């Protein structure tokens, strides 16, 4: 298992929307602490989808709209799960 060296900003992942039933059992209100080294318990498909955004947010990158939180959707469009990723300062 990879040990998280603690680099960068901590990221909170919160389930904020769900249309259908998540096959991994995630529910609205679930929260996870995630990083590029630790999935925090979210399903692998969602972790794979958010990883590029997570990488930018954790290591000091920025998006042109300059916010510290983003919403992202699970790749399962039939049971659409939406999460909010927030930098924890």
Secondary structure, 3 states (H helix, E strand, C coil): CCCCCCCCCEEEEEEEEEECCCCCCCCCCCEEEEECCECCCCCHHHHHHHHHHHHHHHCCCCCCCCCCEEEEECCCCCCEEEEEEEEEC
